[in-house]
Amino acid sequence: MGLLDQATTPLGRLVVALTAIHALPGKEIQTLHTCGLDPSRGTLEVRRGLLRHTLYLEELTHQLAADWTAYRHHRWPVSSDPHLLVTQKTAVDPDHPTVSRGTLSGSLPRGLTLSGLRQDRILNEAAENADPLRLMRLFGITEKTAMHYVTAAHPERTAKLPR
């Protein structure tokens, strides 16, 4: 509770939402592209190698993404960097590097980590709904990872499964 209030920048608020709501890992957040954000459909495409995972943005993340893109355009109006998230340095770099993990981590409220927020989100969903298929569809995770979270959230239900 209150994570968004503790994030002080538009970048920080969007990173918190992408991690704590949609459980995106830091590496994927770094590589998001502006062309992957479709405000009219309320979606964000995440590239995973040759695969694509579509996030359906709820109202809060949709608004935070709109706030970020407005801020980005106002701050760096001529930036040609294709990445959704940029900094003062990366916005004007002709090589178009991704934002650093340190930048993403530094935008989070003190004491939190990207991986910790992501794990908490997936575990919370597994505790609410012990369906591994739902976890796989919602977060784009593998069967093994989904089962790991279901087992952690409901050890009493999975104690008798063959290993």
VMD Tcl script that builds the backbone (N, CA, C; Angstrom):
set m [mol new atoms 489]
animate dup $m
set s [atomselect $m all]
$s set {name element resname resid chain x y z} {
  {N N MET 1 A 0.839 -1.181 0.000}
  {CA C MET 1 A 0.000 0.000 0.000}
  {C C MET 1 A 0.883 1.243 0.000}
  {N N GLY 2 A 0.504 2.199 -0.780}
  {CA C GLY 2 A 1.212 3.465 -0.798}
  {C C GLY 2 A 2.490 3.471 -1.619}
  {N N LEU 3 A 2.770 2.414 -2.367}
  {CA C LEU 3 A 4.002 2.377 -3.158}
  {C C LEU 3 A 4.043 3.495 -4.176}
  {N N LEU 4 A 2.921 3.736 -4.832}
  {CA C LEU 4 A 2.894 4.786 -5.848}
  {C C LEU 4 A 3.086 6.162 -5.229}
  {N N ASP 5 A 2.607 6.343 -4.014}
  {CA C ASP 5 A 2.801 7.624 -3.332}
  {C C ASP 5 A 4.271 7.847 -2.993}
  {N N GLN 6 A 5.001 6.751 -2.775}
  {CA C GLN 6 A 6.417 6.868 -2.432}
  {C C GLN 6 A 7.296 7.069 -3.662}
  {N N ALA 7 A 6.820 6.677 -4.831}
  {CA C ALA 7 A 7.574 6.896 -6.065}
  {C C ALA 7 A 7.404 8.360 -6.445}
  {N N THR 8 A 8.499 9.057 -6.642}
  {CA C THR 8 A 8.439 10.515 -6.775}
  {C C THR 8 A 8.462 11.028 -8.212}
  {N N THR 9 A 8.647 10.156 -9.194}
  {CA C THR 9 A 8.747 10.600 -10.580}
  {C C THR 9 A 7.775 9.810 -11.454}
  {N N PRO 10 A 7.431 10.351 -12.621}
  {CA C PRO 10 A 6.593 9.575 -13.539}
  {C C PRO 10 A 7.250 8.242 -13.922}
  {N N LEU 11 A 8.561 8.242 -14.090}
  {CA C LEU 11 A 9.283 7.004 -14.388}
  {C C LEU 11 A 9.120 6.011 -13.246}
  {N N GLY 12 A 9.320 6.467 -12.029}
  {CA C GLY 12 A 9.207 5.595 -10.860}
  {C C GLY 12 A 7.817 5.007 -10.698}
  {N N ARG 13 A 6.791 5.821 -10.917}
  {CA C ARG 13 A 5.427 5.328 -10.772}
  {C C ARG 13 A 5.103 4.267 -11.835}
  {N N LEU 14 A 5.566 4.482 -13.060}
  {CA C LEU 14 A 5.308 3.486 -14.103}
  {C C LEU 14 A 6.080 2.201 -13.829}
  {N N VAL 15 A 7.314 2.310 -13.372}
  {CA C VAL 15 A 8.112 1.117 -13.051}
  {C C VAL 15 A 7.455 0.333 -11.913}
  {N N VAL 16 A 6.958 1.031 -10.896}
  {CA C VAL 16 A 6.259 0.349 -9.795}
  {C C VAL 16 A 5.047 -0.396 -10.335}
  {N N ALA 17 A 4.260 0.235 -11.193}
  {CA C ALA 17 A 3.060 -0.428 -11.728}
  {C C ALA 17 A 3.420 -1.638 -12.584}
  {N N LEU 18 A 4.415 -1.478 -13.440}
  {CA C LEU 18 A 4.790 -2.588 -14.314}
  {C C LEU 18 A 5.342 -3.773 -13.526}
  {N N THR 19 A 5.997 -3.489 -12.417}
  {CA C THR 19 A 6.578 -4.554 -11.604}
  {C C THR 19 A 5.579 -5.114 -10.602}
  {N N ALA 20 A 4.903 -4.239 -9.853}
  {CA C ALA 20 A 4.040 -4.688 -8.756}
  {C C ALA 20 A 2.644 -5.113 -9.211}
  {N N ILE 21 A 2.206 -4.678 -10.377}
  {CA C ILE 21 A 0.887 -5.075 -10.865}
  {C C ILE 21 A 1.010 -6.140 -11.947}
  {N N HIS 22 A 1.909 -5.906 -12.908}
  {CA C HIS 22 A 2.022 -6.800 -14.054}
  {C C HIS 22 A 3.178 -7.788 -13.948}
  {N N ALA 23 A 3.960 -7.689 -12.883}
  {CA C ALA 23 A 5.049 -8.627 -12.589}
  {C C ALA 23 A 6.066 -8.744 -13.721}
  {N N LEU 24 A 6.375 -7.629 -14.369}
  {CA C LEU 24 A 7.403 -7.666 -15.400}
  {C C LEU 24 A 8.779 -7.666 -14.763}
  {N N PRO 25 A 9.679 -8.504 -15.245}
  {CA C PRO 25 A 11.048 -8.462 -14.736}
  {C C PRO 25 A 11.768 -7.221 -15.264}
  {N N GLY 26 A 12.780 -6.789 -14.541}
  {CA C GLY 26 A 13.522 -5.583 -14.903}
  {C C GLY 26 A 14.068 -5.609 -16.313}
  {N N LYS 27 A 14.567 -6.764 -16.741}
  {CA C LYS 27 A 15.141 -6.875 -18.087}
  {C C LYS 27 A 14.096 -6.564 -19.157}
  {N N GLU 28 A 12.869 -7.002 -18.946}
  {CA C GLU 28 A 11.810 -6.718 -19.914}
  {C C GLU 28 A 11.370 -5.261 -19.854}
  {N N ILE 29 A 11.346 -4.682 -18.668}
  {CA C ILE 29 A 10.982 -3.271 -18.543}
  {C C ILE 29 A 11.998 -2.407 -19.291}
  {N N GLN 30 A 13.264 -2.774 -19.189}
  {CA C GLN 30 A 14.313 -2.023 -19.878}
  {C C GLN 30 A 14.101 -2.003 -21.387}
  {N N THR 31 A 13.603 -3.082 -21.946}
  {CA C THR 31 A 13.549 -3.225 -23.402}
  {C C THR 31 A 12.193 -2.902 -24.012}
  {N N LEU 32 A 11.248 -2.384 -23.238}
  {CA C LEU 32 A 9.949 -1.999 -23.790}
  {C C LEU 32 A 10.135 -0.905 -24.833}
  {N N HIS 33 A 9.331 -0.967 -25.885}
  {CA C HIS 33 A 9.410 0.030 -26.950}
  {C C HIS 33 A 8.147 0.892 -26.970}
  {N N THR 34 A 8.321 2.127 -27.426}
  {CA C THR 34 A 7.173 3.032 -27.518}
  {C C THR 34 A 6.134 2.488 -28.489}
  {N N CYS 35 A 6.584 1.814 -29.553}
  {CA C CYS 35 A 5.628 1.270 -30.524}
  {C C CYS 35 A 4.819 0.114 -29.940}
  {N N GLY 36 A 5.266 -0.452 -28.824}
  {CA C GLY 36 A 4.535 -1.540 -28.180}
  {C C GLY 36 A 3.379 -1.061 -27.326}
  {N N LEU 37 A 3.356 0.247 -27.027}
  {CA C LEU 37 A 2.281 0.818 -26.218}
  {C C LEU 37 A 1.162 1.284 -27.138}
  {N N ASP 38 A -0.027 0.756 -26.926}
  {CA C ASP 38 A -1.184 1.148 -27.724}
  {C C ASP 38 A -2.245 1.706 -26.776}
  {N N PRO 39 A -2.235 3.034 -26.574}
  {CA C PRO 39 A -3.184 3.633 -25.628}
  {C C PRO 39 A -4.646 3.444 -26.016}
  {N N SER 40 A -4.932 3.413 -27.313}
  {CA C SER 40 A -6.331 3.275 -27.730}
  {C C SER 40 A -6.896 1.897 -27.382}
  {N N ARG 41 A -6.067 0.874 -27.438}
  {CA C ARG 41 A -6.497 -0.482 -27.064}
  {C C ARG 41 A -6.203 -0.793 -25.601}
  {N N GLY 42 A -5.361 0.030 -24.965}
  {CA C GLY 42 A -5.000 -0.211 -23.574}
  {C C GLY 42 A -4.085 -1.404 -23.409}
  {N N THR 43 A -3.160 -1.572 -24.366}
  {CA C THR 43 A -2.252 -2.713 -24.308}
  {C C THR 43 A -0.800 -2.263 -24.379}
  {N N LEU 44 A 0.056 -3.139 -23.920}
  {CA C LEU 44 A 1.499 -2.945 -24.000}
  {C C LEU 44 A 2.105 -4.277 -24.410}
  {N N GLU 45 A 2.829 -4.268 -25.516}
  {CA C GLU 45 A 3.455 -5.493 -26.013}
  {C C GLU 45 A 4.843 -5.636 -25.406}
  {N N VAL 46 A 5.094 -6.808 -24.842}
  {CA C VAL 46 A 6.391 -7.116 -24.251}
  {C C VAL 46 A 7.072 -8.119 -25.158}
  {N N ARG 47 A 8.275 -7.799 -25.577}
  {CA C ARG 47 A 9.035 -8.704 -26.449}
  {C C ARG 47 A 9.849 -9.661 -25.600}
  {N N ARG 48 A 9.696 -10.933 -25.913}
  {CA C ARG 48 A 10.437 -11.990 -25.221}
  {C C ARG 48 A 11.119 -12.847 -26.276}
  {N N GLY 49 A 12.256 -12.353 -26.737}
  {CA C GLY 49 A 12.930 -13.021 -27.840}
  {C C GLY 49 A 12.064 -12.898 -29.073}
  {N N LEU 50 A 11.736 -14.037 -29.688}
  {CA C LEU 50 A 10.864 -14.024 -30.852}
  {C C LEU 50 A 9.389 -14.005 -30.474}
  {N N LEU 51 A 9.092 -14.220 -29.206}
  {CA C LEU 51 A 7.709 -14.243 -28.731}
  {C C LEU 51 A 7.258 -12.856 -28.287}
  {N N ARG 52 A 5.957 -12.681 -28.222}
  {CA C ARG 52 A 5.358 -11.445 -27.738}
  {C C ARG 52 A 4.342 -11.795 -26.661}
  {N N HIS 53 A 4.298 -10.966 -25.625}
  {CA C HIS 53 A 3.309 -11.119 -24.559}
  {C C HIS 53 A 2.567 -9.794 -24.467}
  {N N THR 54 A 1.264 -9.831 -24.540}
  {CA C THR 54 A 0.466 -8.611 -24.497}
  {C C THR 54 A -0.058 -8.387 -23.087}
  {N N LEU 55 A 0.239 -7.223 -22.551}
  {CA C LEU 55 A -0.320 -6.821 -21.265}
  {C C LEU 55 A -1.567 -5.998 -21.540}
  {N N TYR 56 A -2.644 -6.323 -20.872}
  {CA C TYR 56 A -3.862 -5.529 -20.959}
  {C C TYR 56 A -3.856 -4.604 -19.753}
  {N N LEU 57 A -3.682 -3.329 -20.028}
  {CA C LEU 57 A -3.485 -2.349 -18.968}
  {C C LEU 57 A -4.805 -1.981 -18.309}
  {N N GLU 58 A -4.827 -2.111 -16.993}
  {CA C GLU 58 A -5.982 -1.647 -16.245}
  {C C GLU 58 A -5.883 -0.116 -16.160}
  {N N GLU 59 A -6.898 0.509 -15.620}
  {CA C GLU 59 A -7.004 1.974 -15.637}
  {C C GLU 59 A -5.792 2.673 -15.021}
  {N N LEU 60 A -5.293 2.179 -13.905}
  {CA C LEU 60 A -4.175 2.832 -13.224}
  {C C LEU 60 A -2.910 2.801 -14.079}
  {N N THR 61 A -2.514 1.632 -14.559}
  {CA C THR 61 A -1.297 1.536 -15.362}
  {C C THR 61 A -1.466 2.288 -16.676}
  {N N HIS 62 A -2.664 2.247 -17.240}
  {CA C HIS 62 A -2.937 2.993 -18.469}
  {C C HIS 62 A -2.685 4.488 -18.237}
  {N N GLN 63 A -3.170 5.011 -17.123}
  {CA C GLN 63 A -2.977 6.439 -16.810}
  {C C GLN 63 A -1.509 6.749 -16.538}
  {N N LEU 64 A -0.823 5.864 -15.822}
  {CA C LEU 64 A 0.604 6.088 -15.542}
  {C C LEU 64 A 1.433 6.053 -16.822}
  {N N ALA 65 A 1.068 5.179 -17.754}
  {CA C ALA 65 A 1.770 5.132 -19.043}
  {C C ALA 65 A 1.512 6.416 -19.827}
  {N N ALA 66 A 0.287 6.917 -19.782}
  {CA C ALA 66 A -0.037 8.178 -20.453}
  {C C ALA 66 A 0.725 9.337 -19.820}
  {N N ASP 67 A 0.790 9.350 -18.490}
  {CA C ASP 67 A 1.552 10.389 -17.785}
  {C C ASP 67 A 3.020 10.338 -18.178}
  {N N TRP 68 A 3.584 9.118 -18.242}
  {CA C TRP 68 A 4.994 8.980 -18.600}
  {C C TRP 68 A 5.252 9.451 -20.034}
  {N N THR 69 A 4.398 9.044 -20.968}
  {CA C THR 69 A 4.641 9.426 -22.364}
  {C C THR 69 A 4.498 10.938 -22.546}
  {N N ALA 70 A 3.569 11.553 -21.833}
  {CA C ALA 70 A 3.446 13.025 -21.894}
  {C C ALA 70 A 4.695 13.684 -21.320}
  {N N TYR 71 A 5.166 13.180 -20.188}
  {CA C TYR 71 A 6.382 13.713 -19.571}
  {C C TYR 71 A 7.579 13.510 -20.496}
  {N N ARG 72 A 7.698 12.323 -21.072}
  {CA C ARG 72 A 8.814 12.008 -21.975}
  {C C ARG 72 A 8.817 12.946 -23.176}
  {N N HIS 73 A 7.643 13.146 -23.769}
  {CA C HIS 73 A 7.556 14.027 -24.933}
  {C C HIS 73 A 7.860 15.481 -24.564}
  {N N HIS 74 A 7.387 15.916 -23.404}
  {CA C HIS 74 A 7.650 17.290 -22.957}
  {C C HIS 74 A 9.143 17.494 -22.661}
  {N N ARG 75 A 9.751 16.519 -22.021}
  {CA C ARG 75 A 11.153 16.639 -21.599}
  {C C ARG 75 A 12.127 16.435 -22.761}
  {N N TRP 76 A 11.855 15.466 -23.632}
  {CA C TRP 76 A 12.746 15.155 -24.752}
  {C C TRP 76 A 11.924 15.076 -26.041}
  {N N PRO 77 A 11.437 16.208 -26.554}
  {CA C PRO 77 A 10.515 16.182 -27.689}
  {C C PRO 77 A 11.109 15.649 -28.995}
  {N N VAL 78 A 12.413 15.718 -29.160}
  {CA C VAL 78 A 13.015 15.261 -30.416}
  {C C VAL 78 A 13.766 13.945 -30.264}
  {N N SER 79 A 13.576 13.256 -29.163}
  {CA C SER 79 A 14.269 11.986 -28.944}
  {C C SER 79 A 13.788 10.948 -29.943}
  {N N SER 80 A 14.742 10.273 -30.557}
  {CA C SER 80 A 14.393 9.208 -31.503}
  {C C SER 80 A 14.609 7.822 -30.891}
  {N N ASP 81 A 14.875 7.773 -29.596}
  {CA C ASP 81 A 15.088 6.491 -28.920}
  {C C ASP 81 A 13.796 5.690 -28.958}
  {N N PRO 82 A 13.841 4.464 -29.473}
  {CA C PRO 82 A 12.613 3.663 -29.583}
  {C C PRO 82 A 12.138 3.081 -28.256}
  {N N HIS 83 A 12.971 3.124 -27.224}
  {CA C HIS 83 A 12.588 2.540 -25.937}
  {C C HIS 83 A 11.569 3.419 -25.227}
  {N N LEU 84 A 10.628 2.774 -24.568}
  {CA C LEU 84 A 9.592 3.500 -23.845}
  {C C LEU 84 A 10.194 4.307 -22.702}
  {N N LEU 85 A 11.085 3.689 -21.948}
  {CA C LEU 85 A 11.700 4.365 -20.810}
  {C C LEU 85 A 13.070 4.902 -21.200}
  {N N VAL 86 A 13.258 6.183 -20.967}
  {CA C VAL 86 A 14.529 6.823 -21.274}
  {C C VAL 86 A 14.928 7.714 -20.109}
  {N N THR 87 A 16.194 8.094 -20.115}
  {CA C THR 87 A 16.718 9.042 -19.140}
  {C C THR 87 A 17.314 10.207 -19.906}
  {N N GLN 88 A 17.800 11.180 -19.196}
  {CA C GLN 88 A 18.428 12.331 -19.831}
  {C C GLN 88 A 19.576 11.897 -20.736}
  {N N LYS 89 A 20.299 10.891 -20.312}
  {CA C LYS 89 A 21.434 10.402 -21.096}
  {C C LYS 89 A 20.996 9.547 -22.281}
  {N N THR 90 A 20.094 8.587 -22.059}
  {CA C THR 90 A 19.725 7.667 -23.134}
  {C C THR 90 A 18.814 8.307 -24.173}
  {N N ALA 91 A 18.062 9.332 -23.800}
  {CA C ALA 91 A 17.120 9.957 -24.733}
  {C C ALA 91 A 17.828 10.589 -25.924}
  {N N VAL 92 A 19.048 11.054 -25.731}
  {CA C VAL 92 A 19.765 11.748 -26.808}
  {C C VAL 92 A 20.932 10.948 -27.365}
  {N N ASP 93 A 21.166 9.765 -26.845}
  {CA C ASP 93 A 22.279 8.935 -27.314}
  {C C ASP 93 A 21.915 8.314 -28.662}
  {N N PRO 94 A 22.723 8.538 -29.697}
  {CA C PRO 94 A 22.384 7.989 -31.017}
  {C C PRO 94 A 22.433 6.463 -31.081}
  {N N ASP 95 A 23.073 5.809 -30.117}
  {CA C ASP 95 A 23.125 4.344 -30.093}
  {C C ASP 95 A 21.874 3.726 -29.474}
  {N N HIS 96 A 21.007 4.542 -28.905}
  {CA C HIS 96 A 19.743 4.117 -28.295}
  {C C HIS 96 A 19.906 2.993 -27.269}
  {N N PRO 97 A 20.731 3.217 -26.243}
  {CA C PRO 97 A 20.849 2.173 -25.210}
  {C C PRO 97 A 19.588 2.113 -24.350}
  {N N THR 98 A 19.413 0.987 -23.678}
  {CA C THR 98 A 18.292 0.868 -22.742}
  {C C THR 98 A 18.655 1.581 -21.451}
  {N N VAL 99 A 17.650 1.905 -20.654}
  {CA C VAL 99 A 17.933 2.469 -19.339}
  {C C VAL 99 A 18.607 1.384 -18.507}
  {N N SER 100 A 19.420 1.791 -17.576}
  {CA C SER 100 A 20.151 0.812 -16.769}
  {C C SER 100 A 19.258 0.220 -15.692}
  {N N ARG 101 A 19.647 -0.955 -15.220}
  {CA C ARG 101 A 18.924 -1.577 -14.106}
  {C C ARG 101 A 19.022 -0.691 -12.876}
  {N N GLY 102 A 20.171 -0.015 -12.723}
  {CA C GLY 102 A 20.341 0.896 -11.593}
  {C C GLY 102 A 19.336 2.041 -11.627}
  {N N THR 103 A 19.048 2.546 -12.816}
  {CA C THR 103 A 18.049 3.611 -12.957}
  {C C THR 103 A 16.676 3.106 -12.550}
  {N N LEU 104 A 16.322 1.910 -13.012}
  {CA C LEU 104 A 15.022 1.336 -12.648}
  {C C LEU 104 A 14.939 1.094 -11.149}
  {N N SER 105 A 15.979 0.490 -10.590}
  {CA C SER 105 A 15.989 0.209 -9.147}
  {C C SER 105 A 15.971 1.496 -8.345}
  {N N GLY 106 A 16.689 2.509 -8.821}
  {CA C GLY 106 A 16.740 3.790 -8.124}
  {C C GLY 106 A 15.423 4.545 -8.160}
  {N N SER 107 A 14.555 4.206 -9.100}
  {CA C SER 107 A 13.263 4.879 -9.191}
  {C C SER 107 A 12.232 4.270 -8.234}
  {N N LEU 108 A 12.561 3.118 -7.651}
  {CA C LEU 108 A 11.656 2.467 -6.705}
  {C C LEU 108 A 11.766 3.098 -5.325}
  {N N PRO 109 A 10.706 2.996 -4.524}
  {CA C PRO 109 A 10.800 3.451 -3.139}
  {C C PRO 109 A 11.908 2.701 -2.401}
  {N N ARG 110 A 12.501 3.355 -1.444}
  {CA C ARG 110 A 13.634 2.816 -0.689}
  {C C ARG 110 A 13.310 1.452 -0.070}
  {N N GLY 111 A 14.266 0.531 -0.200}
  {CA C GLY 111 A 14.137 -0.790 0.399}
  {C C GLY 111 A 13.460 -1.826 -0.478}
  {N N LEU 112 A 12.984 -1.435 -1.654}
  {CA C LEU 112 A 12.306 -2.381 -2.541}
  {C C LEU 112 A 13.209 -2.737 -3.716}
  {N N THR 113 A 12.998 -3.938 -4.244}
  {CA C THR 113 A 13.748 -4.367 -5.424}
  {C C THR 113 A 12.765 -4.787 -6.509}
  {N N LEU 114 A 13.234 -4.735 -7.737}
  {CA C LEU 114 A 12.393 -5.160 -8.856}
  {C C LEU 114 A 11.999 -6.622 -8.717}
  {N N SER 115 A 12.964 -7.475 -8.420}
  {CA C SER 115 A 12.663 -8.907 -8.325}
  {C C SER 115 A 11.766 -9.203 -7.123}
  {N N GLY 116 A 11.960 -8.500 -6.038}
  {CA C GLY 116 A 11.120 -8.706 -4.857}
  {C C GLY 116 A 9.667 -8.331 -5.110}
  {N N LEU 117 A 9.451 -7.188 -5.769}
  {CA C LEU 117 A 8.085 -6.776 -6.101}
  {C C LEU 117 A 7.426 -7.766 -7.054}
  {N N ARG 118 A 8.189 -8.228 -8.038}
  {CA C ARG 118 A 7.654 -9.176 -9.016}
  {C C ARG 118 A 7.272 -10.487 -8.326}
  {N N GLN 119 A 8.148 -11.008 -7.500}
  {CA C GLN 119 A 7.859 -12.263 -6.806}
  {C C GLN 119 A 6.653 -12.122 -5.893}
  {N N ASP 120 A 6.553 -11.002 -5.185}
  {CA C ASP 120 A 5.409 -10.778 -4.307}
  {C C ASP 120 A 4.108 -10.748 -5.094}
  {N N ARG 121 A 4.126 -10.132 -6.265}
  {CA C ARG 121 A 2.914 -10.041 -7.081}
  {C C ARG 121 A 2.464 -11.419 -7.562}
  {N N ILE 122 A 3.404 -12.200 -8.060}
  {CA C ILE 122 A 3.038 -13.532 -8.561}
  {C C ILE 122 A 2.586 -14.424 -7.411}
  {N N LEU 123 A 3.264 -14.359 -6.291}
  {CA C LEU 123 A 2.879 -15.164 -5.130}
  {C C LEU 123 A 1.503 -14.768 -4.620}
  {N N ASN 124 A 1.211 -13.471 -4.623}
  {CA C ASN 124 A -0.103 -13.002 -4.197}
  {C C ASN 124 A -1.196 -13.550 -5.113}
  {N N GLU 125 A -0.952 -13.535 -6.412}
  {CA C GLU 125 A -1.940 -14.067 -7.361}
  {C C GLU 125 A -2.097 -15.576 -7.171}
  {N N ALA 126 A -0.995 -16.276 -6.920}
  {CA C ALA 126 A -1.055 -17.721 -6.688}
  {C C ALA 126 A -1.834 -18.031 -5.412}
  {N N ALA 127 A -1.709 -17.182 -4.402}
  {CA C ALA 127 A -2.448 -17.393 -3.157}
  {C C ALA 127 A -3.949 -17.177 -3.366}
  {N N GLU 128 A -4.310 -16.214 -4.209}
  {CA C GLU 128 A -5.713 -15.924 -4.481}
  {C C GLU 128 A -6.357 -16.987 -5.368}
  {N N ASN 129 A -5.571 -17.458 -6.337}
  {CA C ASN 129 A -6.116 -18.400 -7.313}
  {C C ASN 129 A -5.031 -19.421 -7.606}
  {N N ALA 130 A -5.198 -20.627 -7.184}
  {CA C ALA 130 A -4.162 -21.651 -7.296}
  {C C ALA 130 A -4.097 -22.301 -8.681}
  {N N ASP 131 A -4.519 -21.591 -9.699}
  {CA C ASP 131 A -4.542 -22.130 -11.058}
  {C C ASP 131 A -3.248 -21.761 -11.785}
  {N N PRO 132 A -2.365 -22.728 -12.039}
  {CA C PRO 132 A -1.107 -22.412 -12.722}
  {C C PRO 132 A -1.308 -21.902 -14.142}
  {N N LEU 133 A -2.373 -22.346 -14.815}
  {CA C LEU 133 A -2.646 -21.851 -16.165}
  {C C LEU 133 A -2.966 -20.363 -16.150}
  {N N ARG 134 A -3.688 -19.941 -15.150}
  {CA C ARG 134 A -3.992 -18.505 -15.011}
  {C C ARG 134 A -2.705 -17.706 -14.826}
  {N N LEU 135 A -1.812 -18.207 -13.984}
  {CA C LEU 135 A -0.534 -17.519 -13.766}
  {C C LEU 135 A 0.270 -17.449 -15.063}
  {N N MET 136 A 0.263 -18.532 -15.813}
  {CA C MET 136 A 1.003 -18.575 -17.074}
  {C C MET 136 A 0.450 -17.557 -18.065}
  {N N ARG 137 A -0.872 -17.470 -18.168}
  {CA C ARG 137 A -1.488 -16.524 -19.103}
  {C C ARG 137 A -1.319 -15.078 -18.637}
  {N N LEU 138 A -1.497 -14.860 -17.352}
  {CA C LEU 138 A -1.464 -13.505 -16.807}
  {C C LEU 138 A -0.067 -12.902 -16.852}
  {N N PHE 139 A 0.931 -13.697 -16.484}
  {CA C PHE 139 A 2.286 -13.160 -16.360}
  {C C PHE 139 A 3.246 -13.650 -17.435}
  {N N GLY 140 A 2.791 -14.557 -18.286}
  {CA C GLY 140 A 3.661 -15.061 -19.339}
  {C C GLY 140 A 4.822 -15.877 -18.811}
  {N N ILE 141 A 4.581 -16.615 -17.731}
  {CA C ILE 141 A 5.643 -17.421 -17.126}
  {C C ILE 141 A 5.511 -18.877 -17.582}
  {N N THR 142 A 6.558 -19.649 -17.339}
  {CA C THR 142 A 6.551 -21.050 -17.751}
  {C C THR 142 A 5.729 -21.895 -16.784}
  {N N GLU 143 A 5.432 -23.118 -17.214}
  {CA C GLU 143 A 4.678 -24.058 -16.385}
  {C C GLU 143 A 5.431 -24.345 -15.085}
  {N N LYS 144 A 6.729 -24.550 -15.199}
  {CA C LYS 144 A 7.542 -24.851 -14.023}
  {C C LYS 144 A 7.499 -23.703 -13.016}
  {N N THR 145 A 7.620 -22.484 -13.508}
  {CA C THR 145 A 7.584 -21.318 -12.623}
  {C C THR 145 A 6.209 -21.174 -11.987}
  {N N ALA 146 A 5.158 -21.366 -12.772}
  {CA C ALA 146 A 3.794 -21.273 -12.239}
  {C C ALA 146 A 3.572 -22.298 -11.132}
  {N N MET 147 A 4.014 -23.529 -11.356}
  {CA C MET 147 A 3.861 -24.567 -10.338}
  {C C MET 147 A 4.671 -24.257 -9.086}
  {N N HIS 148 A 5.824 -23.655 -9.262}
  {CA C HIS 148 A 6.649 -23.251 -8.122}
  {C C HIS 148 A 5.867 -22.283 -7.232}
  {N N TYR 149 A 5.216 -21.297 -7.842}
  {CA C TYR 149 A 4.459 -20.314 -7.061}
  {C C TYR 149 A 3.209 -20.913 -6.439}
  {N N VAL 150 A 2.513 -21.796 -7.159}
  {CA C VAL 150 A 1.330 -22.447 -6.591}
  {C C VAL 150 A 1.732 -23.308 -5.404}
  {N N THR 151 A 2.839 -24.037 -5.523}
  {CA C THR 151 A 3.334 -24.871 -4.423}
  {C C THR 151 A 3.706 -24.019 -3.221}
  {N N ALA 152 A 4.355 -22.892 -3.463}
  {CA C ALA 152 A 4.737 -22.009 -2.354}
  {C C ALA 152 A 3.514 -21.395 -1.673}
  {N N ALA 153 A 2.498 -21.059 -2.464}
  {CA C ALA 153 A 1.303 -20.425 -1.904}
  {C C ALA 153 A 0.361 -21.422 -1.238}
  {N N HIS 154 A 0.350 -22.662 -1.729}
  {CA C HIS 154 A -0.568 -23.682 -1.213}
  {C C HIS 154 A 0.163 -25.002 -0.993}
  {N N PRO 155 A 1.065 -25.065 -0.037}
  {CA C PRO 155 A 1.810 -26.312 0.162}
  {C C PRO 155 A 0.911 -27.486 0.552}
  {N N GLU 156 A -0.203 -27.204 1.198}
  {CA C GLU 156 A -1.103 -28.279 1.619}
  {C C GLU 156 A -1.793 -28.946 0.431}
  {N N ARG 157 A -1.982 -28.232 -0.654}
  {CA C ARG 157 A -2.658 -28.784 -1.833}
  {C C ARG 157 A -1.722 -29.591 -2.717}
  {N N THR 158 A -0.458 -29.295 -2.650}
  {CA C THR 158 A 0.485 -29.934 -3.566}
  {C C THR 158 A 1.431 -30.897 -2.871}
  {N N ALA 159 A 1.243 -31.129 -1.599}
  {CA C ALA 159 A 2.181 -31.991 -0.850}
  {C C ALA 159 A 2.145 -33.425 -1.350}
  {N N LYS 160 A 1.033 -33.876 -1.913}
  {CA C LYS 160 A 0.911 -35.277 -2.319}
  {C C LYS 160 A 1.158 -35.486 -3.806}
  {N N LEU 161 A 1.532 -34.438 -4.525}
  {CA C LEU 161 A 1.807 -34.613 -5.953}
  {C C LEU 161 A 3.111 -35.368 -6.148}
  {N N PRO 162 A 3.164 -36.245 -7.146}
  {CA C PRO 162 A 4.429 -36.950 -7.416}
  {C C PRO 162 A 5.485 -35.977 -7.916}
  {N N ARG 163 A 6.712 -36.228 -7.547}
  {CA C ARG 163 A 7.794 -35.316 -7.941}
  {C C ARG 163 A 8.679 -35.971 -8.942}
}
mol reanalyze $m
mol bondsrecalc $m
mol representation Tube
mol addrep $m
